[in-house]
Amino acid sequence: MPRPRVTGQMTTTQAAKHLGMSQGQLISWVERGAFPPPSFIDNNSVRYFDQEWLNRATEILERKGMPDKGSGS
């Protein structure tokens, strides 16, 4: 698994875990425009997400009636 090269950034796998969904679901939601684009994409096309992005994605899930499954951890 790629490691974030910038402090405070999460990979797709880490962000998906925080949101309680699979990596594939997260990518799908981003590609469909349901979630904002990643905070940063490196030159190897690795997506990185920061805390602000995670907060916005969590709000979107809550509005859709899908609470963040990782919030109790």
N, C-alpha and C positions, 0 to 999 in steps of 0.2 A: 504494500500500500504506500502511495506517495506520502511524504511528510510535508506539512506546511513549511514553506521557506520564510514566511513572514509571521512574526509573533501575532497571536490573536486571530489567525486564520484557521478555518477548518476545511478539511477535504470534503468531497461529496459524501463519502461514507460516514464521516463524523457528523456532518450536518443532518443527514438522513436519520441517523440514530437519535439525535436530539429531538427530531420531529416525530419519531415513532413510525417511520415509513422506510421502505426499502430504497436502496440507491437508485434503482430503476424508476421507482415512482417519483422520486425527487427530480431526476433528470427529465422525466416526462412532464411534470408540472412546470418546470422551468422552460422547456421547449415549447409548451402550449401557451405560455404567457400567464399561467395561473400564479406563478411566483415570479418575483423580479429576477433579472439576470444575476449571475454570480458576481460577487464583489470584485473578483480578479480572476483572469484566466491567463496562465503562463504560456510560454511559447511551445510547450508540449501539450497544450490543450487541457491541462489539469485545472479543474474549477476549484476556486477557493471562496469561502464564505466567512464573513465577519459577524460579530455579535449583532450589529445593527440589522444586517440581512436576516439573521435568525429571528430577531424580534418581529420584523415585518412578516416573515413567513408564518410565525406562530399566530400572529393576529389574523392572518388570512385563514388559517385552519380553524381558528375559533369562530370566525364569522360564518364559515361553512358548516359549523356544527361538529367539527372534528377536533376536539381538544388535544393539545400536545401531550402525547403519551409519555414523554420523557420528563415532564415537569415534576413528577413525584420522586424522581431518582436523586 
